[in-house]
Structure formats: structure tokens, C-alpha cells
Amino acid sequence: MEPVSFRESPLAGLASARTFQEKLLLLHQALKLRCSGIDRISVALYDDKTTMVKTFLASPAKENPLQNYRIALDKAPSLLEVATKGQPRVVNDLRLLEPSSDSTHTQSILGHGFCSSYTHPMLHDDALAGFVFFDSMHKRYFRERVMEQVELFAPLISELVMGSLMLNRTLTAALRTSVALTKLHDLESGNHLERMSRYARLIASRLVSLGLAQLDDEQLEHIFLFAPLHDVGKIGIPEHILNKPGKLDSQEREVMNAHTMLGRQIVDDLIENFGFETLPYIDYLRNITESHHETMDGSGYPHGLQGEEIALEARITAVSDIFDALTSRRPYKKVWSNDQAFAMLQLMSIDKLDKDCVEALLDCADDVALVQRRFVDDPLQDDAAPVRTDAEDVTGQADVTLQ
């Protein structure tokens, strides 16, 4: 026997994995070497601003009974109990759970053959951030020996997800702060950003449901995170141009149009300077800042891309941003009703906006109204300086009162 030997770690590829999904798969494979009956691991995130729980990751991804799914935490009593107690929960026989209002996802799990489960609450600064689920197709699988392993992996998965998400949120916070520290903070009010991020997720989610987009839950989450950062380049545009209520002349228009490339440069600098290159789907942020003013007919800027040459995340962002601009009050225009704004989007989908993205938002009219009720603008903030909006840029109505 040689005095020294080397072993390959089952988690050797964890550092080089580029997406959360790849990392979760590696962790699942490592856990199955110890506990072969753990047939599924999944992660759901909690949005404290809307109290929604939303699916995020699952392994194995191809045998996931719950995808593109959301539920209010108070509509899921079993999860609410886990969140309230802040302690893991073991269910030895899922079939014995009492029917409840969260039975949709419970029945999905049962229908896939899972019989027992372990649920671990993810906490960040003592606040609920989500849940990690371990499921088995065997009843009473989570006995002492298995629990010893699961209780090691559950915090590891939780910290891995939260650590990476915190990097994402640090990046988005840095970009938002860059805007807030200038006089242009009225350009993107907090509620505008909250609304359009959720409109973007509604559009992307609906496209997936209709089979019009191949996006997993991790990709949906990154569109949700990055869409509100589309206009960060406007911090480099002179205030007198941004605040001009009338039509821009040709030179002013040229300066204004440069905000897309400025935004891309700001994002690239932040990614390089702070080591964000390894963040999953970071190219979504690059595409959103650079391409959200490209149009389907090729008449947009900065590159004159057309159709599917424009990244899907940029097409989604354009629709969500224009809709919110049209339905928000400005000192120089009245609020458009949702129906009026939907009609304008449909008109623009003839040649400017992605028709599928527009129709996806229309399909979610009830959810749109819920978002608007949850994230209402402060009336005092609405009376701020009349910073130009993308709706005016794209619809060509900057020189008239929008009514």
C-alpha cells in the first residue's frame, strides 16, 4: 500500500459550475452517494415584498413536478408553519397531510411518486429567504442516519444559494445607488423598479407557460433581478436633456440615445472591477442595458438589431418598462388606464415590440393589477422633475401630452 493516495472529491466541480442549477446537481449527486433514497432536492425563494414563494431550482431538473410556480405564503399553511417556527420539518408520509389551500403543489409532489419529505427554512439576517426541500419516494425515509446527512447538506445548499444571490443583489444595489446618488433619482422611483421587475417576470413566466420560451426558474429569477437596471446609463446623460419636456432636437436625441452604450459600459466596469463575471446569467444584464431600445423592425438603437437578433430578456424589459411608464403619472401627462396602455402596446407590437411579449402581459392583466396595488407611487414623488421616460422615446410622443 502506498503511503500517500489521492481521492477525487464528489464536489470537485462545485467551484467551476456556472449556474445554481449545475451546483445543485453536484450537491444532489454527492448526497445520493450517502443517501440513495433522496430522489429530489429543490429550492424555493421567498419575496418578502409580495409574500410570494416561487420555485427556483430542482434536481433532477428534467423530472421536476413543480416549475414556474408561485403561491402566497399565507395560502400554504404547511410552509407558513415552517417559516413561523424557523425550524426544519419532516413529513414521514405525504399522503397523510390534511387537504389545504396549498394542495396544488402537495398533489404535484404526490403525483410524481414522492412519499416523504424534509423542509429546511432558508434564513438571511433572521428573515425568511426561502426553503430547501428534500423528497424521497420511500415512506419514513428521513430516519436518524439520513437526517445526519441531510442536516449537513441543507445549510450548505442554503448558504450557497444565499451567498450567490447576495452577490447579485450587491450588484443591483450598486447600480441603483449610482442612480440614487445623482439628481436623476426621480428617473427610476423605487416603486417603478419594483413594478417593472414583476411585469418582466410575469411576461417571461407566461411565455414559458405557453411554450414560447425555454427558460427555467433560475433564468426567470435573473430576468426579474436585472430588468429594472436597464436605464442605468442615463446617469451619464446631461440633466437638461433628461428634464426637457418637449421634443429633443437631433443633437439632443443623439446624446440621449447614447445611454444604452453608457449603461453597458457601466455594467461591464462593475463586473470587471468587483469580480462579478462568474455570476449566473450575467449576460442578461449586459443585454438588457444595451438592447432595450432595439425594435423588432430594426429601426431601434444602438445597433439596429431586429426580431430574434434582440435578446429575449431585452424584448421583455422593453414591454414591461413602456407599460409602466404609460400607466404612471408625470407632471406633464395624465395616467393612462391599463386598457389604454395595453392598446398602445398592441399597436406597437405591429413593428416595434415583440408581439408574444405584449400578449403575455395582456394575459396577466389580473396579476398586473395586483402589482400596481401593491407598489403605488408616492404622490409627492410624482410631482418631481419631469424626467423623460422610455415610453416617450419609443412611442414618439415626447412633444405632446399623453392622455
Helices and strands as residue ranges (DSSP letters): H 20-34, E 38-47, E 52-59, G 61-63, E 70-72, G 73-75, H 77-85, E 89-91, G 94-96, H 103-111, E 116-124, E 127-136, H 144-180, G 185-188, H 190-209, H 217-226, G 227-229, G 232-236, H 239-242, H 250-257, H 259-274, G 276-278, H 282-291, G 307-309, H 312-326, H 338-348, H 355-363, H 365-374, H 379-382, H 390-395
